[in-house]
Amino acid sequence: MPGQPRATADRLPKGPHGLSREQVAASQRQRILDAVLDVVGERGYAAATVAHVTAAAGVSRTTFYEQFRNKQDAFLAAYDQFGAQFLADLDQVAGDTPAAVLPAAAARLVAWGRRRPLACRAFLVEIHAVGDEGLEHRDRVMALAEERFARVAAWVRHVDPTIPQPPRLVGRAVVAASWELTAQAVRATGDTTEDSRDALAYVWLLGLTGQPRGGR
């Protein structure tokens, strides 16, 4: 999907800059992490190479191997960081009722897809191409999302004690459905759509309350 926007950390200024070695290394590492997601999202995991990543990040091959063992190592580090940033962003969504919070969270997911479509494609679709180790990383990020579902479910019952505890594994089912729904949207259009936003909010409300419109 050439031509889609990339999000790569700012490159270091040319010439003397007064930055420490640690600051330089951190900047280079972040540029590689940003670049590997965008390159994999554009080319596919199998076709992406370290040379593609270093060119996109503006670093040398030597710099890449000072930070990472290989393409897979860099991609999985970027995958973990992207997942953590995304979940932390969702944690900032606020509201008084599930019917207010969940559509806002779904809208934020759509915003991520629009802002970094290549990275979202890498995160949701290309992780499967890594094999078992990639799926292990995916499972860990999904488990963190399940923990958030459990916390939201507890809050929902605090807001309205008449809402029952969701059955066991509902959180896993809701998270898995959300991942797949968004992945299908990314595969189809390179973006998450408004329809996906509405469907995601509906699925979460149904899983949390037993009612697709959030109850009272």
C-alpha positions, 0 to 999 in steps of 0.5 A, a space after each residue: 500500500 504505497 503512499 500511506 502516511 508513515 510515523 517515524 520519530 524525528 531524525 537527529 540534527 546534522 552536525 554537533 547537537 550536544 546529545 548524549 550517546 544514550 539519547 542518540 541511541 534512544 532516538 535511533 532505536 525509536 526510529 527503527 521501531 517506527 520504521 519496521 512497523 510501516 515497512 512491514 505494513 506496506 510490504 508484508 513481513 516476508 518481503 520486508 528486509 533490514 535494508 528497507 527498515 534502515 532506509 526508512 529509519 535513516 540509520 546504518 545497518 551497523 546501527 540496526 544490529 547494535 540495537 536488534 538481532 534481526 528483523 524479527 527481533 525489531 518487529 516484535 519489539 515494535 509490536 509490543 510497544 505499539 500494543 502498549 501505547 494503544 492500550 494506554 491511549 484507550 485508558 485515557 477515555 473517560 465517561 460516566 456510563 458505558 454507553 458514553 465510554 465505549 463509543 469514544 474508545 471505539 472512535 479512538 481506535 478508528 483514529 489510530 487506524 487513520 493516523 498509522 494505517 501501515 503500522 495498524 496493518 502490521 500489528 493486526 495482520 502481519 504478526 501472523 506471518 512471524 509464526 509461533 513467536 509472533 502469536 505468543 506476543 499477540 496473545 500477551 497483548 490480547 491478555 492485557 486487553 482482556 484485563 482491561 475488559 475485566 476492569 471495565 466490567 467491574 466498573 460497569 457493575 459498580 455504576 449499575 449493580 443490576 448488571 450481572 457478571 459476564 460469563 467466563 471467557 466473554 472478555 476473551 471473546 470480545 477482544 478476539 472479535 474486536 481484533 478480527 473485525 479491525 483486521 478485516 477492515 484494515 485488510 479491506 481498505 487500509 483503514 478502520 471505518 465508521 462501520 467498524 467503530 459502531 460495531 466495536 462499541 456494540 460488541 463491547 456493550 453487549 459483552 459488558 452489559 448483556 445489552 447492545 445499547 448499554 442498558 440504562 
